[in-house]
Amino acid sequence: MTGDATVRGRDALYDYWTKALAAVPDLEFGLESITCDENAQTVLVHYVSHAGGKTLRACELMRFENGLQVYGEAFYGADVAEPSQ
């Protein structure tokens, strides 16, 4: 989104989301679950993403040190099938 795989600092994060929301104005997230591992200082957020007419399962893994996020990775899965009628 910003031309760099790494987003460092609040200004870069703001730029990332400004560009992402401009590119996909109908972006919505539906939270499925959150898993926190205090010993590993990680959080896993599992959600469903709705954007551009597609619905995808996704999760994001974040690691923290001294109260700051030092690592993050997003995993995007298969399309979510709409219930048949």
PyMOL commands that set and color helices and strands:
alter all, ss='L'
color gray80, all
select helices_A, chain A and resi 9-23
alter helices_A, ss='H'
color red, helices_A
select strands_A, chain A and resi 28-37+42-51+54-65+68-79
alter strands_A, ss='S'
color yellow, strands_A
deselect
rebuild
show_as cartoon
